[in-house]
Amino acid sequence: MIGTTTTELMEGVATMHWLDKLERKYGRFHIEGLMLYITATMLCIYIMDNFLPLSINISDWIDLSRSQVLQGQVWRLVTFIFLPPASSPVFVLFALYFYYFIGTSLEEVWGSFQFNIYYLFGVIGTIIAGLITGYGDNTYLNLSLFLAFAQLFPEHQVLLFFFIPIKIKYLAYLDWILFAWSFIVGSWTIRAAIVASLINFFLFFGPGMFRGLKNKFKYRSVQRNWRKQMKQNGGMR
């Protein structure tokens, strides 16, 4: 079970008046069930690449390659979001189901329009990073969905390796550590991809996180002053 209230779930976007205004004006322009279309297309491409006797590898034609885009293959600016994971069939099925699950969960909380905007910001960031560095894919874009899910549903449990129950928040902590390590030791391509993938996360959750830290420091300051005052009062007796 998910142990968070509706108020807590919406904390990350409650103060984003610009997004509310955007939805009131353009809310009718959205794709409902976006992750279903994305993961279903990923699965189709994986099947075509690995199980059909095609003369080409579809994935080679849809990744975000700056050189290919400059040669006129502009579809790559969009199609990279459909790149399937390069792994075994079992892992691919698990990964695609997980992407679908976290995507639809975010959509249920935010609504289709705001979820579309979150994903769109991640796509735009990835495109910018890919054009700067020369290459991009959807790896960190998909991880940004996971980080958003973990922020909203920290107590939700999943089965790690299909049999070890673990709360999402601990996997998110591990992801943040891996992000930091990859940023430190990785190439500029990796660093740009990481920064791009976190733009949407901090746009949605940054204000709430900053407010939470500010309130925490304020509470600790009040608590220290109270303890200091109590000691002084005790010493005067």
C-alpha positions in Angstrom: 0.0 0.0 0.0 1.0 3.6 -0.6 1.3 5.5 2.7 0.9 9.1 1.5 -2.0 11.5 1.6 -3.3 13.4 -1.4 -2.0 16.6 0.1 1.5 15.1 0.4 1.3 13.7 -3.2 0.6 17.1 -4.6 3.1 19.0 -2.6 5.6 19.1 -5.4 3.4 21.0 -7.8 1.0 22.8 -5.4 2.8 26.1 -5.7 3.5 26.0 -9.4 1.0 28.6 -10.4 2.6 28.9 -13.9 1.7 25.2 -14.6 -1.9 25.7 -13.3 -2.3 28.7 -15.6 -0.8 26.7 -18.5 -3.3 23.9 -17.9 -6.3 26.2 -17.7 -5.3 27.7 -21.1 -4.0 24.7 -23.0 -5.2 21.7 -20.9 -7.2 20.3 -23.7 -4.0 19.6 -25.6 -2.7 16.4 -24.1 -2.2 12.7 -24.8 -4.1 10.5 -22.3 -2.3 7.3 -21.5 1.0 8.5 -22.9 3.1 5.8 -21.4 1.0 3.1 -22.9 1.8 4.3 -26.4 5.5 4.8 -25.6 6.1 1.4 -23.9 4.0 -0.4 -26.6 6.1 1.2 -29.3 9.3 0.2 -27.4 8.1 -3.4 -27.3 7.3 -3.5 -31.0 10.8 -2.1 -31.9 12.5 -4.6 -29.6 10.6 -7.4 -31.2 11.5 -6.2 -34.7 15.1 -5.8 -33.8 15.5 -9.2 -32.1 13.0 -11.6 -33.5 12.1 -10.5 -37.1 14.4 -11.2 -40.1 14.8 -7.5 -41.0 17.8 -6.2 -43.0 18.1 -3.2 -40.7 18.2 -2.5 -37.0 15.3 -0.1 -36.2 17.0 1.2 -33.1 20.0 2.4 -35.2 17.6 4.7 -37.1 15.8 6.3 -34.2 18.4 7.2 -31.6 19.4 10.9 -31.1 22.5 11.4 -33.2 23.5 15.0 -33.9 25.4 14.2 -37.1 22.4 12.3 -38.5 20.0 15.0 -37.6 22.1 17.6 -39.4 22.0 15.3 -42.4 18.3 15.6 -42.5 17.1 12.7 -40.3 15.1 15.1 -38.1 12.7 12.4 -36.9 15.5 11.4 -34.5 14.6 14.4 -32.4 11.4 12.6 -31.4 11.9 8.9 -32.1 14.7 8.4 -29.5 12.0 8.2 -26.8 11.0 4.9 -28.2 14.4 3.2 -27.9 13.9 -0.1 -26.0 16.3 -1.3 -23.3 19.1 -3.4 -24.7 18.8 -6.5 -22.6 17.2 -9.9 -22.3 13.5 -10.4 -23.1 12.6 -11.0 -19.5 14.3 -7.8 -18.3 12.9 -5.8 -21.2 9.3 -6.9 -20.3 9.9 -6.1 -16.6 11.4 -2.6 -17.5 8.6 -1.7 -19.9 6.0 -2.8 -17.4 7.7 -0.7 -14.7 7.9 2.4 -17.0 4.2 1.9 -17.8 3.4 1.5 -14.1 5.2 4.6 -12.9 4.1 6.7 -15.8 0.4 5.9 -15.3 0.8 6.4 -11.6 2.2 9.9 -12.1 -0.6 10.6 -14.6 -3.3 9.6 -12.0 -1.8 12.0 -9.5 -1.1 15.0 -11.8 -3.6 14.5 -14.6 -2.7 13.8 -18.2 -1.7 17.4 -19.1 0.8 17.9 -16.2 2.3 14.5 -16.8 2.7 15.3 -20.5 4.4 18.6 -19.5 6.8 16.8 -17.1 7.7 14.3 -19.8 8.0 17.0 -22.5 10.5 19.0 -20.4 12.6 15.8 -20.0 12.4 15.3 -23.8 13.5 18.9 -24.5 16.3 18.7 -22.0 17.5 15.5 -23.6 17.4 16.9 -27.1 19.4 20.0 -26.0 22.0 17.8 -24.3 22.2 15.4 -27.3 22.7 18.2 -29.8 25.4 19.7 -27.6 27.3 16.5 -27.0 26.5 14.7 -30.2 24.4 11.8 -28.9 21.4 11.1 -26.7 19.0 8.4 -25.7 16.1 7.9 -23.3 18.0 6.3 -20.4 18.1 9.2 -18.0 14.7 10.5 -19.3 13.1 7.3 -18.0 15.0 7.6 -14.8 13.5 11.0 -14.2 10.1 9.3 -14.2 11.3 6.9 -11.6 12.6 9.8 -9.4 9.3 11.6 -9.7 7.5 8.4 -8.7 9.8 7.9 -5.7 9.2 11.4 -4.6 5.4 11.0 -4.6 5.3 7.3 -3.4 8.4 6.8 -1.2 6.8 4.0 0.8 5.7 1.9 -2.1 7.3 -1.5 -2.2 8.7 -3.4 -5.2 10.3 -6.8 -5.5 14.0 -6.4 -6.2 15.2 -9.3 -8.3 11.6 -10.5 -8.2 11.7 -11.6 -4.6 13.4 -9.0 -2.3 10.8 -6.5 -1.0 12.3 -2.9 -0.9 10.8 0.5 -0.6 11.0 2.8 -3.6 12.7 5.5 -1.6 15.8 3.4 -1.0 16.1 2.7 -4.7 15.8 6.4 -5.3 18.6 7.1 -2.8 20.8 4.6 -4.8 19.9 6.3 -8.0 20.9 9.7 -6.6 24.2 8.2 -5.6 24.7 6.7 -9.0 23.8 10.0 -10.6 26.4 11.8 -8.5 29.1 9.3 -9.2 28.4 9.2 -13.0 28.4 13.0 -13.0 31.9 13.0 -11.3 33.6 10.3 -13.3 31.5 10.2 -16.5 32.1 11.9 -19.8 30.6 15.3 -20.8 27.9 13.4 -22.7 26.9 11.6 -19.5 27.0 14.8 -17.5 24.9 16.7 -19.9 22.4 13.8 -20.1 22.1 13.7 -16.3 21.6 17.5 -16.0 19.0 17.4 -18.8 17.1 14.5 -17.1 16.8 16.4 -13.8 15.5 19.7 -15.3 11.9 18.4 -15.2 12.3 16.9 -11.7 13.5 20.1 -10.1 11.0 22.2 -12.0 8.2 20.1 -10.5 9.7 19.3 -7.1 12.4 21.9 -6.5 10.1 24.6 -4.9 8.5 22.0 -2.5 11.9 20.6 -1.6 13.4 24.0 -1.0 10.4 25.0 1.1 10.7 21.8 3.1 14.4 22.4 3.8 13.7 26.0 4.7 11.0 25.0 7.2 13.2 22.3 8.7 16.0 24.8 9.3 13.5 27.3 10.7 12.1 24.6 13.0 15.6 23.6 14.3 16.4 27.3 14.9 13.2 27.8 16.9 14.0 24.6 18.8 17.5 25.7 19.7 16.3 29.1 20.8 13.6 27.4 23.0 16.2 25.1 24.6 18.5 28.0 25.2 15.7 30.0 26.8 14.7 27.1 29.0 18.3 26.7 30.2 18.5 30.4 30.9 15.2 30.3 32.9 16.4 27.3 34.8 19.6 29.0 35.7 17.8 32.1 37.1 15.9 30.1 39.6 
